[in-house]
Amino acid sequence: SSSFFNSSTSIMIDTLKGKTIKEAKEVIATFIGMIKREITDEEELKKLEDAIAFRNVSHMPARVKCALLAWHTIEDILDKK
C-alpha cells in the first residue's frame, strides 16, 4: 500500500501546485469529502483535476486511510499558516 500512498501524494502535489492557500484548502476539503462520500456533485469534483481518479477508493476501506494521509497532513500544515 506504500505505492498507493505515493501515487495519492504525487497527484496531490500536482493538483495543489500553483494554487493559493485558500484554493488549496478548497481542493483538499473536496478530496476528503469525495473519499468520505460526502461530496458527489460532478461540478464540485472537477476542481480535483487528476485526483478525481481516487473517487472509487471510498469503496475500499483499507485504502481510505492511506489515500487521505498526505491530504490530512497538508491540511494541518495549511491550517497552521
C-alpha positions in Angstrom: 0.0 0.0 0.0 3.0 2.4 0.1 2.9 2.7 -3.7 -0.8 3.7 -3.3 0.2 6.3 -0.7 2.9 7.6 -3.1 0.6 7.9 -6.0 -2.0 9.8 -3.9 0.7 12.1 -2.6 2.2 12.7 -6.1 -1.2 13.6 -7.5 -1.9 15.8 -4.5 1.3 17.8 -5.1 0.5 18.2 -8.8 -3.1 19.2 -8.1 -2.2 21.8 -5.4 0.9 23.3 -7.2 0.4 26.9 -8.1 -2.8 27.4 -6.1 -3.3 29.9 -3.3 -3.7 28.6 0.2 -7.4 29.3 0.0 -7.7 27.4 -3.3 -5.6 24.5 -1.9 -7.8 24.2 1.2 -10.9 24.1 -1.0 -9.4 21.3 -3.1 -8.3 19.4 0.0 -11.7 19.7 1.5 -13.3 18.4 -1.7 -10.9 15.5 -2.0 -11.6 14.4 1.6 -15.3 14.9 1.1 -15.2 12.7 -2.0 -13.3 9.9 -0.2 -15.8 10.1 2.7 -18.6 10.1 0.1 -19.9 13.4 1.4 -19.4 15.2 -1.9 -20.7 13.6 -5.1 -21.5 16.6 -7.2 -19.7 16.3 -10.5 -19.2 20.1 -10.9 -17.7 20.2 -7.4 -15.4 17.2 -8.1 -14.0 18.8 -11.3 -11.7 21.0 -9.2 -9.9 17.9 -8.2 -8.4 17.5 -11.7 -6.4 14.2 -11.8 -7.1 13.5 -8.1 -10.7 12.5 -9.1 -9.1 9.2 -10.1 -9.3 8.3 -6.4 -13.1 8.5 -6.2 -13.5 4.7 -6.0 -11.2 4.4 -3.1 -14.2 5.2 -0.9 -15.3 1.6 -1.6 -12.0 0.2 -0.3 -11.9 0.9 3.4 -8.3 -0.5 3.8 -7.1 2.2 1.3 -9.1 5.2 2.5 -6.7 6.0 5.4 -3.7 5.6 3.1 -5.2 7.9 0.4 -6.1 10.5 3.0 -2.9 10.6 5.0 -1.0 13.1 2.9 -4.1 15.2 2.3 -4.8 15.5 6.0 -1.1 16.3 6.7 -1.0 19.2 4.2 -4.4 20.4 5.5 -2.9 20.6 9.1 0.1 22.5 7.8 -2.0 25.0 5.9 -4.3 25.5 8.9 -1.2 26.5 11.0 -0.2 29.2 8.4 
